[in-house]
């Protein structure tokens, strides 16, 4: 296994390109979306799992012996989430074959429940940070990370003038005392000792101890915005499970699961948008979104397009539009052929919940 890990890390670009090509080829497998064929979905799931394991090996390259506790707790949970996503389509197809169209939702609900548990664990272990890509990507806040130079700068400033101007007598005295202390320490230390300390600082950079706050600590620090943020993220995590449970009870032809799921998405994103608006309008910002978190909010809004591909909206509106478009472009050479194949893939993918779940 160690030999395989070394090979993957040495050939990471080749491994990623090969995985991408293999993943694309699985969409061209014959009978990919046939209800009687489990083989193509099994091949796709196995390739997805291999890709996930390879990415995990690449991302955990031992570049440094210093690893934060947040990172070590995040990686296994992220790997579990990705493996669940790789297996969920195969689980759906097998459940449909064994139990039928109606009862397959029982296993799908169990899969979504497992994903909810893992995502809530990620949300807690990362200190209640926004889940990027559903928790599969680690959320690193650049604003909280200090470079070694900045860290040393903080250590070299033990005295602060506390608002005293440079012409103030006490301020000048404190600055002079601080400079004298730094110069005296530098002169008293031997040259060889300073070199050893510098080399040790380069080889062993100071590690940042991350202590994840509890829920009560987080809410007390962030206030109302923190409570709204936790509510919005929890709604984002629970939305797929709520939708599946409602489909299991009312069926895919009912508008009730579709509307409730859309309402949960709209309310959850509206709550997070309110936080974004409030933090931009206030000068005293105790709760800020990083650039990656703002990009995640945009990604979640793009996922709303999938509502066009979910029943009953798809059966009543989207499919008719696709079929009419296919008839229009069908006489056009080349374009008609590719349009037909594309629409065929879209209609086939729509029959799988996991392709249109957005979870």
Secondary structure, DSSP 4 states (H G I P E B T S, - for coil): -HHHHHHHHHTHHHHHHHHHHHHHHGGGSTTTT-TT--HHHHHHHHHHHHHHHHHHHHHT--S-S---HHHHHHHHHHHHHHHHHHHHHHHHHHHHHHHHHHHHHHHHHHHHHHHHHHHHHHHHHTTS---BGGGTB----GGGPPPHHHHHHHHT-----TT--TTSHHHHHHHHHHHHHHHHHHHHS-HHHHHHHHHHHHHSPPPPP--PPPHHHHHHHHHHHHHHHHHHHHHHHHHHHHHHHHHHHH-TT-HHHHHHHHHHHHHHHHHHHHHHHHHHH-SS-SS---HHHHHHHHHHHHGGGGGGGSTTHIIIIIHHHHHHHHHHHTTSTTHHHHHHHHHHHHHHHHT-HHHH---
